[in-house]
Amino acid sequence: MITRKTVLALGAGASTPFGFPTSRGLLMNICQGLGVDSELQRTLLALGNSEGGLEEFRQALDGSMQPSVEYFCLTGDAGTPVLPTHLVGQ
């Protein structure tokens, strides 16, 4: 039993045994989910996004080599700030 104040620092991989993806796995799942005629794509199109915008984002994300979606959204592919409004709203 822990009897004094303690901080546990767990990495993203700590949840993988429970079926959650790693950060890179989530990025890859989103890229796959933005494929043609996927449920994610249909939902985002229904919310007013364009197929071209979603495909442009998918290609940039897929080719970014970033370790996570969060890092991509903060830095983009070339290290410039990216806020994909077609995914996060305006």
Phi, psi and omega per residue, in radians:
M1 nan 2.399 3.116
I2 -1.475 2.183 -3.060
T3 -1.950 -0.070 3.109
R4 -2.250 2.875 -3.104
K5 -1.000 2.236 -3.050
T6 -2.426 2.466 3.061
V7 -2.016 2.235 3.061
L8 -1.820 2.165 3.100
A9 -1.860 1.988 -3.122
L10 -1.966 2.379 3.087
G11 -1.369 2.983 -3.111
A12 -1.036 -0.518 -3.123
G13 -1.231 -0.169 -3.118
A14 -1.116 -0.419 -3.105
S15 -1.644 -0.113 -3.095
T16 -1.088 -0.585 3.094
P17 -1.114 -0.272 3.139
F18 -1.721 0.180 3.054
G19 1.636 0.055 3.110
F20 -1.528 2.514 -3.106
P21 -1.331 2.761 2.959
T22 -1.214 3.017 3.116
S23 -1.034 -0.785 3.132
R24 -1.186 -0.643 3.090
G25 -1.084 -0.684 3.095
L26 -1.121 -0.739 3.101
L27 -1.015 -0.804 -3.135
M28 -1.160 -0.658 3.088
N29 -1.083 -0.701 3.121
I30 -1.149 -0.750 3.112
C31 -1.045 -0.757 3.097
Q32 -1.166 -0.683 -3.115
G33 -1.197 -0.343 3.091
L34 -1.565 0.146 3.114
G35 -1.165 2.957 -3.098
V36 -1.021 2.279 3.054
D37 1.026 0.621 3.060
S38 -1.595 2.838 3.114
E39 -1.077 -0.736 3.121
L40 -1.082 -0.797 3.137
Q41 -1.079 -0.786 3.139
R42 -1.061 -0.706 3.128
T43 -1.121 -0.813 -3.123
L44 -1.179 -0.601 3.061
L45 -1.154 -0.706 3.124
A46 -1.120 -0.429 3.111
L47 -1.498 0.071 3.041
G48 1.776 0.124 3.104
N49 -1.414 2.680 3.130
S50 -1.633 2.638 3.076
E51 -1.043 -0.715 -3.138
G52 -1.098 -0.734 3.124
G53 -1.145 -0.716 3.116
L54 -1.159 -0.707 3.138
E55 -1.188 -0.687 3.100
E56 -1.079 -0.762 3.110
F57 -1.130 -0.764 -3.129
R58 -1.044 -0.788 -3.130
Q59 -1.135 -0.728 3.127
A60 -1.139 -0.762 3.136
L61 -1.142 -0.810 -3.104
D62 -1.111 -0.669 -3.106
G63 -1.568 0.036 -3.003
S64 -1.302 -0.462 -3.063
M65 1.092 0.307 3.085
Q66 -1.334 2.667 -3.098
P67 -1.332 -0.291 -3.096
S68 -2.743 2.833 3.078
V69 -1.105 -0.738 -3.114
E70 -1.042 -0.785 -3.133
Y71 -1.141 -0.692 3.101
F72 -1.069 -0.789 -3.116
C73 -1.151 -0.502 3.117
L74 -1.453 -0.595 -3.003
T75 -2.063 -0.335 -3.071
G76 1.220 -3.020 -3.102
D77 -1.350 -0.604 -3.064
A78 -1.839 0.269 3.127
G79 1.474 0.147 3.097
T80 -1.713 2.607 -3.106
P81 -1.031 2.400 3.124
V82 -2.299 2.198 2.994
L83 -2.207 1.674 -3.063
P84 -1.233 1.561 -3.056
T85 -1.093 -0.444 3.129
H86 -1.254 -0.190 3.067
L87 -1.911 -0.593 -3.048
V88 -1.828 -0.059 3.125
G89 1.573 2.991 -3.126
Q90 -1.973 nan nan
